Amino acid sequence: MADTVEIRWHGRGGQGTVTAAKVLADACLSGGRYVQAFPEYGPERAGAPLRAYNRVSSKELRMHCPVLRPQVVSVVDATLIDSINVTEGATKDAIFVVNTSKGPKEIRARLNIEPGQKIFTIDATKIAMECIGRALPNASMLGAVCKVAGLVTLEHLLEDVRKSFGKKFSQKIIDGNIEATRRGYEEVREG
């Protein structure tokens, strides 16, 4: 892993995008890294586009600004591809993780990403419906992002999901989110 990895999340209010960024930060922090997780909102309402950011580093982080050159871009809602340039500022070797039922090759063409950049897809919404019973793709996207970025092990991530969700939800919801995270990690596809 590079000294510092920057991640930009694109989602809509109510999908758990900000929560996913916070859980990732918690998992990396408990793994001994320095972290930042913060959102950037427009109108604060369900369905409104938003961005969330992570910085993960082996060194102390002194920069406090939005992520402008992400190495990882997580697109929690693929409909945003039509209205927002999700590739903006991405590094030449960036990794894109997109929540869609479509294959990586189709999404690669749609995003028009550079040859050195990688594209991964995961049907995170379908996994959420099967595991949680609601279209909350954050847990499965979290699993997919962790797999492709290699920031934390699956076991470490699942423990932090358990801790994070355990403070607020019933055991059924916790178990569903753990299973969604595991499936996101296991089912992400590269193209």
C-alpha positions as CSV (number, residue, x, y, z in Angstrom):
1,M,0.0,0.0,0.0
2,A,1.2,3.5,-0.7
3,D,2.0,5.7,2.3
4,T,-1.4,7.5,1.9
5,V,-4.5,6.2,0.0
6,E,-7.3,8.6,-0.8
7,I,-10.8,7.4,-1.5
8,R,-13.8,9.3,-2.8
9,W,-17.3,7.9,-2.4
10,H,-20.2,9.0,-4.6
11,G,-23.7,8.2,-3.4
12,R,-27.1,9.6,-2.5
13,G,-28.5,10.6,0.9
14,G,-30.0,7.6,2.6
15,Q,-27.8,4.9,1.0
16,G,-25.3,4.7,3.9
17,T,-22.4,6.2,2.0
18,V,-21.2,8.4,4.8
19,T,-21.5,5.4,7.2
20,A,-19.4,3.2,4.9
21,A,-16.6,5.8,4.9
22,K,-16.8,6.0,8.7
23,V,-16.7,2.2,9.2
24,L,-13.7,2.0,6.8
25,A,-11.9,4.7,8.8
26,D,-12.6,2.8,12.1
27,A,-11.3,-0.5,10.6
28,C,-8.1,1.2,9.4
29,L,-7.7,3.1,12.6
30,S,-7.9,-0.1,14.7
31,G,-5.4,-1.6,12.3
32,G,-2.9,1.0,13.3
33,R,-3.2,3.5,10.5
34,Y,-4.0,7.2,10.6
35,V,-7.3,8.0,9.0
36,Q,-9.8,10.7,8.0
37,A,-13.4,10.2,7.1
38,F,-15.7,13.1,6.2
39,P,-18.7,13.9,4.1
40,E,-19.5,16.7,1.7
41,Y,-23.2,17.4,1.4
42,G,-25.4,19.4,-0.9
43,P,-29.0,19.8,0.1
44,E,-29.4,17.5,3.1
45,R,-32.2,15.3,2.0
46,A,-32.7,11.7,1.1
47,G,-31.8,11.1,-2.5
48,A,-29.5,14.1,-2.9
49,P,-26.1,13.5,-4.4
50,L,-23.2,13.5,-1.8
51,R,-19.6,12.8,-1.6
52,A,-17.7,11.2,1.3
53,Y,-13.9,10.9,1.6
54,N,-11.3,8.8,3.3
55,R,-7.6,9.2,3.8
56,V,-5.7,6.3,5.1
57,S,-2.0,6.6,5.9
58,S,0.9,5.0,7.7
59,K,2.0,8.5,8.7
60,E,0.2,11.3,10.5
61,L,-2.3,13.2,8.4
62,R,-1.9,16.9,8.4
63,M,-4.0,17.7,5.2
64,H,-7.6,18.7,5.8
65,C,-9.4,19.2,2.5
66,P,-11.5,17.3,0.1
67,V,-9.9,14.4,-1.8
68,L,-9.0,15.8,-5.2
69,R,-6.7,13.0,-6.6
70,P,-8.4,9.8,-5.4
71,Q,-6.7,6.4,-5.9
72,V,-10.0,4.7,-5.2
73,V,-13.5,5.9,-6.4
74,S,-16.5,4.2,-5.0
75,V,-19.8,4.8,-6.9
76,V,-22.6,3.7,-4.5
77,D,-25.3,4.8,-7.0
78,A,-24.6,4.2,-10.7
79,T,-27.2,6.7,-11.7
80,L,-24.8,9.4,-10.7
81,I,-22.5,8.5,-13.6
82,D,-25.0,10.3,-15.9
83,S,-24.9,13.5,-14.0
84,I,-21.6,13.8,-12.2
85,N,-18.0,13.2,-13.5
86,V,-17.0,10.5,-11.1
87,T,-13.6,10.2,-12.8
88,E,-12.7,13.8,-12.1
89,G,-9.1,14.0,-10.7
90,A,-8.7,10.3,-10.4
91,T,-5.0,9.1,-10.6
92,K,-3.8,7.3,-13.7
93,D,-3.8,4.0,-11.7
94,A,-7.1,4.7,-9.9
95,I,-9.5,1.9,-9.0
96,F,-13.2,2.4,-9.6
97,V,-15.8,0.3,-7.8
98,V,-19.3,0.7,-9.1
99,N,-22.6,-0.6,-7.7
100,T,-24.3,-2.1,-10.7
101,S,-25.7,-5.3,-12.1
102,K,-23.7,-4.6,-15.3
103,G,-20.4,-6.1,-16.0
104,P,-17.1,-4.2,-15.6
105,K,-16.5,-4.0,-19.4
106,E,-19.8,-2.2,-20.0
107,I,-19.1,0.2,-17.1
108,R,-15.5,0.8,-18.3
109,A,-16.8,2.0,-21.7
110,R,-19.5,4.1,-20.1
111,L,-17.0,5.9,-17.8
112,N,-14.3,6.1,-20.5
113,I,-11.6,5.5,-18.0
114,E,-7.9,5.5,-18.9
115,P,-6.1,2.2,-19.8
116,G,-4.1,2.1,-16.5
117,Q,-7.2,2.5,-14.4
118,K,-9.1,-0.5,-13.1
119,I,-12.8,-1.1,-13.0
120,F,-14.7,-3.3,-10.6
121,T,-18.4,-3.9,-10.3
122,I,-20.6,-5.3,-7.6
123,D,-24.4,-5.6,-7.4
124,A,-24.4,-4.1,-4.0
125,T,-28.1,-3.2,-4.0
126,K,-29.1,-6.8,-4.8
127,I,-26.9,-8.1,-2.0
128,A,-28.4,-5.6,0.4
129,M,-31.9,-6.7,-0.5
130,E,-31.0,-10.3,0.0
131,C,-29.1,-9.8,3.3
132,I,-30.9,-6.9,4.9
133,G,-34.2,-6.6,3.1
134,R,-33.6,-3.0,2.1
135,A,-31.8,-1.2,-0.7
136,L,-28.9,0.0,1.6
137,P,-25.8,-0.9,-0.5
138,N,-23.2,0.6,1.9
139,A,-22.1,-2.7,3.6
140,S,-21.6,-4.6,0.4
141,M,-19.8,-1.6,-1.2
142,L,-17.6,-1.4,1.9
143,G,-16.6,-5.0,1.5
144,A,-15.9,-4.5,-2.2
145,V,-13.8,-1.4,-1.6
146,C,-11.8,-3.1,1.1
147,K,-11.1,-6.1,-1.2
148,V,-9.9,-4.1,-4.2
149,A,-7.9,-1.5,-2.1
150,G,-6.3,-4.1,0.2
151,L,-6.5,-1.8,3.2
152,V,-7.8,-4.3,5.8
153,T,-8.4,-8.0,6.0
154,L,-11.9,-9.3,5.7
155,E,-11.9,-10.6,9.3
156,H,-10.7,-7.2,10.6
157,L,-13.4,-5.4,8.6
158,L,-16.2,-7.7,9.7
159,E,-15.2,-7.1,13.4
160,D,-15.4,-3.4,12.9
161,V,-18.8,-3.7,11.1
162,R,-20.0,-5.7,14.1
163,K,-18.8,-3.0,16.5
164,S,-20.1,-0.1,14.5
165,F,-23.6,-1.5,13.8
166,G,-23.8,-3.2,17.2
167,K,-24.2,0.2,18.9
168,K,-27.4,1.0,17.0
169,F,-29.2,-2.0,15.6
170,S,-30.8,-5.4,16.4
171,Q,-28.8,-8.6,16.0
172,K,-30.7,-9.4,12.8
173,I,-29.6,-6.1,11.2
174,I,-26.0,-6.6,12.4
175,D,-25.9,-10.1,11.0
176,G,-27.4,-8.9,7.7
177,N,-24.8,-6.2,7.4
178,I,-22.0,-8.6,8.2
179,E,-23.2,-11.0,5.5
180,A,-23.6,-8.1,3.0
181,T,-20.0,-6.9,3.7
182,R,-18.7,-10.5,3.3
183,R,-20.6,-10.9,0.0
184,G,-19.4,-7.6,-1.3
185,Y,-15.8,-8.6,-0.5
186,E,-16.3,-12.0,-2.2
187,E,-18.5,-11.1,-5.2
188,V,-16.8,-7.9,-6.6
189,R,-15.8,-8.4,-10.2
190,E,-12.8,-7.0,-12.1
191,G,-13.0,-6.1,-15.8
